[in-house]
Amino acid sequence: MSGQAGALRCYLCGSSDVQFVQANPSYSYVACRACGFRRRHPLPSAEEERELYEDEYYEDRGLVVGLDGQSSLLLELITDRVTKLTELNGGPGSLLDIGAGTGLFMEAAMRAGWRATGLETSQAAARIAGRITKGRILQGRVEDLDFEERFDAATLWDVLEHLPDPRATLGVIRSRLKTRGLVGISLPNVSGLKARLRGDRWRYYQHSFGHISHFSPRTLSTLLEQAGFKPEVVSATGLFNVGRLFGLDAVAVHQDHRVLRWAQARADGAAGVVGMGESIVAFARAS
């Protein structure tokens, strides 16, 4: 393995100082000792990607019902992202939601006044989104769009880590944005406290998540800059479910327990201050 790793270079910084991390029996990740970026090796086939995102994937995650049927925890998360995007844009505008999933963010953005178009590669997700949102849903990749519309903002919520060439895709997205257009991104934090404590047993190494790349706030900022964006907000929040000690899941804590909800918010905020939260949310502007 060491000889094979030595022949590779980090996708992000180009360093040859990399090592293999055996995440599961199916494949490994190449971890860069210089910048911390991790990337799956070998990359998944197109067939493997298609098989992962069938109807069961969305059903298991409760994403087949509309916005009003979702938990207050998910609604708050989506609303916060819509609010921040609207604030940075100076009001609602035109939105391209890439990897739109079942259309929940699109629907929330449209309720806030945005004109939204969704782009989704999964046939199952696009079909469900057609029921959930009144917005335009296109099936395919952003690289394959054949119309000339330019957008005020593009979003990739839990998408970038699935892409085989995220830098190239961000470059295409930049070309689809208006001058100083915005991009919003969320993904797991490989430098977060959970990832550090769990090591190679971190849940996002599991095959069922289908992640190709793993970012930290620093490596995500680097990638955005390489693709022609200037990061404006890069935050890492979310620590651990404080209700677990009481046998409660995160939704129950948020909806039914005011004191635990307060404690959860403080724990998440503290993790964010030091960049150790489990999830990264970033907004960047085309430079």
Buried (B, 14 or more C-beta within 10 A) or exposed (E): EEEEBEEBBBBBBEBEBBBBBEBEEEBBBBBBEEBBBBBBBEEBEEEEBBEBBEBEBBEEEEBBBBBEEBBEBBBEBBBEBBEBBBEBBEEBBBBBBBBBBBBBBBBBBBEBEBBBBBBBBBEBBBBBBBEBBEBEBBBEBBEEBEEEEEBBBBBBBBBBBBBBBBBEBBBBBBEBBBEEBBBBBBBBBBBBBBBEEEEEEBEBBEBEEBBBBBBBBBBBBBBBEBBBBEBBEBBBBBBBBBBEEEEBEBBBBBEEBEEBBEBBEEBBBEBBEEBBBBBBBBBBBBE
